[in-house]
Amino acid sequence: MTHTETITDTNEALAKVLPIEQYLKRPLTHLRELAEVNSDGLDTALAVSGLMGRRGNLTAEQNAVARLLATQSQDCGSCLQIDIDLALREDVPQSLIKAVIEHRPQELGDENLRAIYDFVEAALLMQSVEDHIEKLTQSLGAAAVTDIALGVALSHFFPILKRLMGHAESCSATQLTFNEVQA
């Protein structure tokens, strides 16, 4: 591969990152680094990113409860901010978002939202989840339980990737905002 081919490949890879940064309204230095040093790795990260937008059988609120709690557990402030912004774009109420990230599940109101919070929290704390699965399967269905599991697992991908690449930012070092985000 020539130097010119490398530059072209890098530019093509960076061109994949720019629309995502524009949509999220923030720089994604970890994706830019992948574009510059490992375009195949970037393609893998973008494939995972495409899966993250899926919520399947969950409402926007149900998905937000699971994803926000899971992302916050990885202590990545910039990732949590992205999830806050995405939830706001889906018209998830600020009060619900704040209740999740401030660990006030009693304020979630809806019984299913509290059950999702308890389920995800138990899983993140490595506690037994069987009773939670049974309860949620009865109220939301087995497909919704698997969608929660997928959402939580995928929510860990970017915070861990960023930490391993040296790009993570602690939630405690990040001022989270709840500005209305335009779609």
N, C-alpha and C positions, 0 to 999 in steps of 0.2 A: 504494500500500500504506500502510495506516495504522500508527501506532505500535503499536497493540494487535495487529495482524496480525503485525508484525515480532517482537514479544515471543512470541507464540504459536508462530510458525515457529521461533524460536530455542529455545524450550522443547521443541518436538517434536524438533528436531535433537539437543539435549542428551540427550533421553530415549533416543536411539539409542546414545549413547556410554556411558551409565551401565552397562548390562549387560556391555559389553566390559571396562570398568574393573573391575567386580566379578569377572568370570571371570579376568582377568589379575592381579588383586590389586595394581593400581598405577594412579596417575593418568595419564591420557593427555592432557596439556595441548595437544598439537598437534591432536588431534581435537576437543577442546573449543573451541579457537580457530576451527577450521573451522566448527563448529556455530554459533558466534556471528557469524561474518562471511561465510560462504560455504557455505550448506547444500547446494548442488549439488556443491561440492568435497568436502564430507563424504560425500555419497552415492558419489562416485567412489572416494574412499579406502576406504570400506566395501566397495565392490564388489571392489576389489583385495584387501582383507583376506580376503574370503570365498574367493578363489582360493588364498590362501596356505596354507589348511588342507589342501589337496589334496596327496597324495603319490603318487597313481597307482600305478605298478608297483614302487614302492620300499618296502623295509621301513622301520620307524621309525628304525632305526640308520643305514641308507643315507641317508635323507632328512636326518637330523640332521647327519651329516658334511658334506653339501653346504651346508645352510642355515647352520650355525654358522660355517663357514669364510667363506662369502659375507657374512654379516652382520658378522662381525668385521672384514672387510676395509674396511668403511665406517666403522670406528672409532666406533660408536654403542653405548656401554655399556648404556644402558637397553634398546635393541633386542636386544642380545646376551643380556641377562638374561631378556627375554621368551622368546627362543628356547631358552635353557637350561631355563626353567621348563616350556615346552611339551614339550621332549624328555623331561624327567623324568616328566611326566604320561603319556607314551607308554612309560614303563618303559625308556628308554634308560639304560644304566648310566652312573653318574657317571664311572667310569674312562674310558669312551669320550669323553664330553663334554670332560673335562679334557685328554685326549690331543689332541683337535682344537684346542681354544682355546689350548693351550700348545705347539702346533706340534710334536707328537711322533707323526707318522703311523706310525712303526715300532711303536708300542704299540697300534695299532688291531687287531692280530691277524688278522682276516679279510682275505684277499687282495683281495676286492672293495671292502671299505671303504678300504683303502689306495689302490686304483686310483681310487676316487671322489675321495679327497682329492687325489691327484696331478693328476687331470683338472681339478678345480675350481681348484686352485692355479695350474696352467698357464694356465687361462683368465683368472684374476684378474691374473696377471702379464703378460698379453698375449703369451704364448708359443704355439707351435704346439700344437694339440690333436688333430690328425688321428689320431696313433697311439693316444692315449687313447680317442678315440671308437671306433676299431676294436676295441681290447681290451675295452672295456666292452660294446660291441654283441655281441661273441662270448660274453661271460660272462653278461650280464644281459638282453640284447635291446635293440633299437632304441628301443622304447617307454620303457624305463628311462632311456636316455641323454637322451631328450627331457624326461622328468620331472625329471632332474637339472638340465637347462638351464632349465626353467621355474622350478624352485625357487630356483636361484641368481639368476636375473633378478628374480624377485619379492622375494627377500630384500633387494635393494637399494632397493626402493621407499620404505619407511618411514624408514630412516636418511637417505636423500637428502631426502625431504620434510621431515623434522624439521630437518635442517641448513638448508635453504632458508627455513624458517619461524622459525629462531632458537631451536629447542628441542633441538638435539642435545647430547649429553653424551659426552665422550670415554671410551673404554674405560679409559684410564689413570686417569681421575678417578672411576671407578665401582668399588666393591667388589663383585665378582661373588659370588653365593652359590649353593650347591648343595643347598639345603634340599629335602627331599622335599615335593613339591607335591601336594596333594589334588585329585583330579579334580572 
